[in-house]
Amino acid sequence: MSAKEDLYDRAVDLIADDKLEAAVAAYREAIALDAEYADAWQGLALVYNDLGRHDEAIAAAKRLCELTPEDVLAHTTLSRMYQAAGMVPEAETAGAKARMLDWKRQLREPKPE
């Protein structure tokens, strides 16, 4: 396992132990090793949200969407972060993007015969 993955796993364990600030630091270290590590950006957005640090949660979720623009979960996460911040129109826009991506994914799937 790589160092960034070790840091990611440590962050997950820290969250389980309710050590959220330490989890932020571990995610940040993982991102310092690989600025495009989408899983760490996802985790960072969620832990910032848990801490009530909505602006930082939104920024992390936006970065996640930049890295994985076709990922339904990324846009769903951004929608959730906006919703938690009370930014309903933005949450609805991000949620609509997630639904659209999911519909496109469903259309690409082979139909059962």
Backbone bond lengths (Angstrom), bond angles and torsions (degrees), N, CA, C in turn:
res aa  C-N    CA-C-N  psi(-1)  N-CA   C-N-CA  omega(-1)  CA-C   N-CA-C  phi
1 M - - - 1.453 - - 1.533 108.60 -
2 S 1.320 115.83 141.46 1.460 120.12 -178.15 1.523 111.23 -79.10
3 A 1.320 115.26 166.21 1.463 121.00 -179.84 1.527 111.45 -61.13
4 K 1.335 116.87 -40.52 1.468 118.70 -179.52 1.526 110.42 -64.72
5 E 1.323 117.13 -37.47 1.464 120.21 178.63 1.524 111.07 -70.16
6 D 1.326 116.71 -35.79 1.468 119.94 174.94 1.528 110.52 -61.64
7 L 1.322 116.37 -43.38 1.466 121.01 178.21 1.519 110.95 -64.43
8 Y 1.323 116.74 -41.06 1.466 120.95 177.15 1.529 109.93 -59.80
9 D 1.332 116.46 -48.98 1.471 120.41 179.30 1.522 111.29 -60.73
10 R 1.325 116.49 -38.94 1.466 119.99 177.84 1.519 110.52 -63.15
11 A 1.336 116.90 -41.43 1.466 120.74 178.65 1.524 110.66 -61.01
12 V 1.320 117.09 -43.26 1.467 120.88 178.89 1.531 110.19 -61.04
13 D 1.322 116.65 -43.64 1.464 120.74 177.95 1.526 111.20 -63.60
14 L 1.320 116.95 -40.21 1.472 120.46 179.21 1.522 111.13 -64.09
15 I 1.314 117.23 -37.47 1.462 120.33 176.82 1.520 109.78 -62.95
16 A 1.323 116.21 -42.97 1.471 120.65 179.14 1.524 110.99 -61.07
17 D 1.339 116.30 -30.53 1.463 121.69 178.34 1.523 112.39 -89.92
18 D 1.341 116.81 8.45 1.463 123.83 179.54 1.532 112.31 60.76
19 K 1.326 115.61 35.59 1.468 121.96 176.20 1.528 107.42 -109.47
20 L 1.332 114.49 71.41 1.454 120.30 -170.10 1.522 113.90 -68.43
21 E 1.313 117.66 -39.63 1.473 119.86 179.35 1.525 110.44 -65.02
22 A 1.308 117.20 -37.80 1.465 120.61 177.03 1.526 110.07 -67.15
23 A 1.331 117.02 -35.16 1.467 120.83 176.26 1.520 110.60 -63.95
24 V 1.326 117.01 -41.71 1.468 120.44 176.43 1.521 109.55 -56.28
25 A 1.322 116.69 -46.00 1.465 120.68 -178.84 1.528 110.93 -62.12
26 A 1.316 117.61 -41.15 1.462 120.97 -179.98 1.531 111.02 -66.36
27 Y 1.335 116.85 -43.46 1.466 119.24 176.12 1.523 110.82 -61.02
28 R 1.317 116.48 -42.89 1.462 120.81 179.89 1.541 110.84 -62.10
29 E 1.325 116.84 -39.34 1.466 120.01 177.25 1.525 110.68 -63.75
30 A 1.325 116.99 -42.20 1.467 120.96 178.54 1.523 110.23 -61.50
31 I 1.328 116.04 -42.51 1.461 120.88 179.63 1.527 110.67 -67.61
32 A 1.325 117.64 -32.93 1.461 120.56 176.92 1.534 110.57 -63.56
33 L 1.323 116.25 -31.43 1.463 120.65 177.81 1.526 111.87 -78.14
34 D 1.328 116.42 -32.06 1.463 121.58 -179.43 1.520 108.24 -149.61
35 A 1.309 115.85 99.22 1.470 121.51 -175.62 1.525 112.75 -64.43
36 E 1.340 117.05 -12.66 1.457 120.58 -179.53 1.531 112.26 -108.22
37 Y 1.312 116.76 21.42 1.470 121.94 -178.93 1.531 108.65 -79.91
38 A 1.327 115.04 92.03 1.468 121.53 -172.17 1.524 112.52 -59.66
39 D 1.325 118.19 -40.32 1.468 119.92 -179.35 1.527 111.62 -59.26
40 A 1.321 116.38 -38.39 1.469 119.85 179.17 1.530 110.46 -69.18
41 W 1.330 117.97 -38.28 1.464 120.36 176.64 1.518 110.68 -63.74
42 Q 1.340 116.86 -39.76 1.467 121.19 176.86 1.525 110.34 -60.46
43 G 1.325 116.00 -50.85 1.460 120.18 179.85 1.512 112.37 -61.21
44 L 1.326 115.97 -40.64 1.464 120.52 -179.99 1.529 110.68 -62.35
45 A 1.320 116.63 -43.76 1.471 119.71 177.94 1.523 110.66 -58.86
46 L 1.328 116.22 -45.33 1.465 119.74 -177.84 1.521 112.74 -66.15
47 V 1.332 117.26 -41.39 1.469 119.00 -178.65 1.531 110.58 -71.30
48 Y 1.324 117.36 -37.46 1.467 119.00 174.49 1.528 109.97 -60.21
49 N 1.310 116.83 -41.49 1.461 120.70 178.01 1.529 110.25 -60.98
50 D 1.325 116.75 -44.84 1.469 120.69 178.71 1.528 111.61 -60.07
51 L 1.328 115.88 -31.62 1.462 120.73 178.91 1.531 112.53 -82.65
52 G 1.328 116.89 -5.20 1.456 120.35 -177.86 1.518 113.31 77.34
53 R 1.319 116.63 16.50 1.466 122.21 179.87 1.539 107.65 -94.63
54 H 1.315 114.58 73.07 1.453 121.37 -168.54 1.528 114.09 -64.50
55 D 1.313 117.83 -40.52 1.465 119.17 179.89 1.523 111.03 -61.26
56 E 1.321 116.32 -41.62 1.461 120.14 179.42 1.530 111.14 -71.02
57 A 1.330 116.61 -35.24 1.465 120.69 176.94 1.526 110.05 -63.37
58 I 1.314 116.64 -43.87 1.464 121.19 179.40 1.528 109.89 -64.59
59 A 1.322 117.54 -43.54 1.467 120.80 179.75 1.530 110.90 -61.23
60 A 1.325 117.04 -42.45 1.465 120.21 178.92 1.527 110.78 -66.24
61 A 1.318 117.36 -40.82 1.464 120.98 179.19 1.532 110.89 -66.99
62 K 1.323 117.41 -37.32 1.462 120.05 176.25 1.523 110.62 -62.94
63 R 1.331 116.38 -41.78 1.474 119.80 177.77 1.526 110.18 -62.91
64 L 1.320 117.03 -40.42 1.458 121.56 176.76 1.525 110.36 -58.58
65 C 1.326 117.20 -44.37 1.469 121.10 178.64 1.523 111.57 -65.17
66 E 1.322 117.64 -34.75 1.467 120.59 176.24 1.527 110.56 -64.55
67 L 1.323 115.98 -40.03 1.463 120.83 -177.91 1.519 112.54 -74.62
68 T 1.330 116.81 -32.39 1.465 121.76 -175.87 1.530 109.34 -132.75
69 P 1.333 117.51 67.76 1.461 120.75 -171.73 1.535 114.86 -64.12
70 E 1.309 117.86 -18.93 1.462 120.51 -179.31 1.529 112.41 -101.24
71 D 1.330 117.53 8.28 1.463 121.73 -176.01 1.529 111.01 -90.46
72 V 1.322 115.51 119.79 1.466 121.39 179.88 1.526 110.29 -59.52
73 L 1.323 117.06 -44.80 1.469 120.68 -177.36 1.527 111.67 -61.14
74 A 1.311 117.65 -38.76 1.465 120.34 179.90 1.529 110.94 -59.76
75 H 1.321 116.34 -46.44 1.462 119.90 -179.06 1.527 111.54 -72.18
76 T 1.321 116.74 -31.75 1.460 119.95 174.62 1.530 109.92 -65.34
77 T 1.319 116.37 -41.27 1.468 120.79 177.07 1.518 110.66 -61.07
78 L 1.320 116.85 -45.75 1.466 119.88 178.60 1.524 110.37 -60.18
79 S 1.323 117.01 -42.06 1.462 120.63 177.41 1.527 111.13 -59.30
80 R 1.322 116.18 -44.77 1.471 120.52 179.52 1.524 111.88 -63.17
81 M 1.342 117.21 -38.21 1.456 120.47 -179.16 1.529 110.12 -68.17
82 Y 1.333 116.64 -41.58 1.461 120.04 175.96 1.532 110.39 -62.82
83 Q 1.314 116.67 -43.93 1.467 120.15 -179.42 1.525 110.65 -60.14
84 A 1.322 116.83 -44.53 1.463 120.83 -179.90 1.524 111.55 -61.84
85 A 1.338 116.08 -30.24 1.467 120.94 179.33 1.524 111.91 -84.89
86 G 1.332 117.20 -0.30 1.454 120.39 -179.66 1.518 113.73 78.97
87 M 1.318 116.51 16.25 1.466 122.01 -178.55 1.530 108.32 -97.42
88 V 1.330 115.19 74.60 1.469 121.71 -171.11 1.532 113.18 -62.77
89 P 1.336 120.72 -48.17 1.477 118.23 -179.52 1.535 112.32 -58.99
90 E 1.324 116.42 -40.56 1.461 120.18 179.02 1.525 110.75 -66.66
91 A 1.336 116.04 -38.61 1.467 120.51 177.63 1.523 110.58 -62.80
92 E 1.329 116.06 -42.21 1.463 119.70 179.50 1.524 111.54 -65.30
93 T 1.318 117.94 -38.14 1.461 121.50 178.70 1.526 110.69 -64.88
94 A 1.331 116.62 -46.80 1.466 120.26 179.16 1.526 110.92 -65.39
95 G 1.318 117.51 -38.06 1.457 121.35 177.47 1.521 111.97 -64.54
96 A 1.331 115.67 -39.14 1.469 119.95 177.84 1.522 110.60 -64.61
97 K 1.322 116.80 -38.73 1.470 120.87 177.52 1.520 109.72 -62.75
98 A 1.328 117.55 -43.00 1.466 121.18 178.50 1.528 110.73 -61.16
99 R 1.331 117.05 -43.92 1.475 120.41 179.34 1.523 111.06 -63.52
100 M 1.325 116.70 -42.13 1.458 120.58 179.60 1.534 110.41 -61.40
101 L 1.323 116.63 -44.95 1.458 120.17 178.58 1.526 111.39 -62.44
102 D 1.323 116.10 -38.56 1.460 119.38 178.86 1.529 110.90 -66.77
103 W 1.321 117.43 -40.75 1.473 120.52 177.63 1.524 110.04 -61.88
104 K 1.343 116.54 -43.24 1.469 119.99 178.24 1.526 110.53 -60.67
105 R 1.315 115.92 -41.88 1.466 120.35 178.79 1.519 109.91 -61.43
106 Q 1.319 117.18 -44.70 1.456 121.22 179.96 1.522 111.81 -62.42
107 L 1.319 117.13 -37.84 1.458 120.77 179.57 1.529 112.01 -67.95
108 R 1.319 116.90 -29.41 1.472 121.37 179.47 1.528 112.04 -77.89
109 E 1.326 117.21 -21.77 1.468 120.33 -177.68 1.526 109.84 -69.26
110 P 1.319 116.01 143.27 1.481 117.92 176.68 1.515 110.34 -66.01
111 K 1.307 114.49 142.80 1.480 120.51 179.21 1.525 108.90 -80.92
112 P 1.337 117.59 137.69 1.472 119.21 175.97 1.527 110.16 -67.94
113 E 1.303 114.58 142.60 1.471 118.16 -178.81 1.496 111.94 -98.04
